[in-house]
Amino acid sequence: MRKAPFKFLLNMVLITFFTLINLQAQEGTVTVNQDTQIDALLSLKKDMNRTETNYKIQIFNGNRSGAEKARLEFRKSFTDWSSSMRYETPNYKIWIGNFKTRLEADRALLKVKKKFGNAFIFKPKNDKKKP
């Protein structure tokens, strides 16, 4: 009667021992054949992600003289952010800042709205041409 539990225990120890030896013996090398255009695609994706996450604030939309006046007034009042004038037929637009997050843009908008009541946040479209 005592031999049955001993044989069972011995068998379990041997099975466990050989299983562990097999697990450790499984080593090898993997060779990945990667297309050369994958790096180019990853680079393009990174560029697209960078442009998609930027926010800007538009403070003016109208004629050229009004745009120049608004831009000059902005530069006098706010030195922390850059400004640019864009022409989209038939209007000129003054865009400010280049904010990484919506929260950052919202904080800036609170300050800018005190001087430019019609200001709003937007995500600029990607101007780059697709290859």
C-alpha positions as CSV (number, residue, x, y, z in Angstrom):
1,M,0.0,0.0,0.0
2,R,2.8,2.4,0.7
3,K,4.4,1.9,-2.7
4,A,1.5,3.5,-4.6
5,P,1.9,7.0,-3.1
6,F,5.7,6.7,-3.5
7,K,5.5,5.8,-7.2
8,F,3.0,8.5,-7.8
9,L,5.2,11.1,-6.1
10,L,8.3,9.8,-8.0
11,N,6.5,10.0,-11.3
12,M,5.3,13.6,-10.6
13,V,8.9,14.7,-9.7
14,L,10.3,13.1,-12.9
15,I,7.6,14.6,-15.1
16,T,8.2,18.0,-13.6
17,F,12.0,17.7,-13.9
18,F,11.9,16.8,-17.6
19,T,9.3,19.4,-18.3
20,L,11.5,22.1,-16.8
21,I,14.5,20.9,-18.7
22,N,12.6,21.2,-22.0
23,L,11.3,24.7,-21.2
24,Q,14.9,26.0,-20.6
25,A,16.2,24.3,-23.7
26,Q,14.0,26.2,-26.1
27,E,16.3,29.0,-27.3
28,G,16.7,30.3,-30.8
29,T,17.1,33.3,-33.0
30,V,14.4,35.1,-35.0
31,T,15.2,36.9,-38.3
32,V,12.7,39.6,-39.3
33,N,12.8,40.5,-43.0
34,Q,11.3,44.1,-43.0
35,D,10.4,46.1,-46.1
36,T,12.5,49.3,-46.4
37,Q,9.4,51.4,-46.8
38,I,8.2,50.7,-43.3
39,D,10.6,53.2,-41.8
40,A,9.4,55.8,-44.3
41,L,5.8,55.1,-43.4
42,L,6.5,55.3,-39.7
43,S,8.2,58.7,-40.2
44,L,5.2,59.9,-42.2
45,K,2.8,58.7,-39.4
46,K,4.9,60.5,-36.8
47,D,4.7,63.8,-38.8
48,M,0.9,63.4,-39.2
49,N,0.4,62.8,-35.5
50,R,2.4,65.9,-34.7
51,T,0.3,68.1,-36.9
52,E,-3.0,66.6,-35.8
53,T,-2.5,67.3,-32.1
54,N,-1.8,71.0,-32.4
55,Y,-4.4,73.6,-31.6
56,K,-4.5,77.3,-32.7
57,I,-6.6,80.3,-31.8
58,Q,-8.2,82.5,-34.5
59,I,-8.6,86.1,-33.3
60,F,-9.6,87.8,-36.6
61,N,-11.3,87.0,-39.9
62,G,-11.9,89.8,-42.4
63,N,-10.1,92.3,-44.7
64,R,-6.4,92.9,-44.8
65,S,-6.2,96.2,-43.0
66,G,-8.3,94.8,-40.1
67,A,-6.1,91.8,-40.0
68,E,-3.0,93.9,-39.8
69,K,-4.5,96.0,-37.1
70,A,-5.6,93.0,-35.0
71,R,-2.2,91.4,-35.4
72,L,-0.4,94.6,-34.2
73,E,-2.8,94.9,-31.3
74,F,-2.2,91.2,-30.4
75,R,1.6,91.6,-30.5
76,K,1.4,94.6,-28.2
77,S,-0.8,92.8,-25.6
78,F,0.6,89.2,-25.8
79,T,4.2,88.4,-26.2
80,D,4.1,84.8,-25.1
81,W,2.6,83.4,-28.4
82,S,3.4,83.8,-32.0
83,S,1.0,85.1,-34.5
84,S,0.5,84.5,-38.3
85,M,-1.6,85.9,-41.0
86,R,-3.3,83.5,-43.4
87,Y,-5.2,84.4,-46.6
88,E,-8.1,82.2,-47.5
89,T,-10.1,83.7,-50.3
90,P,-11.6,86.3,-49.7
91,N,-10.6,86.8,-46.1
92,Y,-7.5,87.3,-44.0
93,K,-7.2,85.3,-40.8
94,I,-5.0,85.9,-37.7
95,W,-4.0,82.7,-36.0
96,I,-2.0,82.6,-32.8
97,G,-0.1,80.0,-30.8
98,N,0.7,76.4,-31.4
99,F,-0.7,74.5,-28.5
100,K,-0.1,70.8,-27.9
101,T,-3.2,70.1,-25.9
102,R,-6.7,71.4,-25.8
103,L,-6.3,72.3,-22.2
104,E,-3.3,74.6,-23.0
105,A,-5.3,76.2,-25.7
106,D,-8.4,76.7,-23.5
107,R,-6.2,78.5,-20.9
108,A,-4.8,80.8,-23.5
109,L,-8.2,81.5,-24.9
110,L,-9.5,82.7,-21.6
111,K,-6.8,85.4,-21.6
112,V,-7.1,86.3,-25.3
113,K,-11.0,86.6,-25.2
114,K,-10.6,89.5,-22.8
115,K,-9.2,91.5,-25.7
116,F,-10.6,89.6,-28.7
117,G,-14.1,88.6,-27.9
118,N,-14.7,86.6,-31.1
119,A,-11.6,84.4,-30.6
120,F,-12.0,80.6,-30.9
121,I,-9.9,77.4,-30.8
122,F,-9.5,75.1,-33.8
123,K,-7.3,72.4,-35.2
124,P,-5.6,73.5,-38.4
125,K,-5.9,71.2,-41.4
126,N,-2.8,69.4,-42.6
127,D,-1.3,71.5,-45.4
128,K,1.2,68.8,-46.5
129,K,0.5,67.1,-49.7
130,K,0.3,63.3,-49.6
131,P,3.0,61.4,-51.5
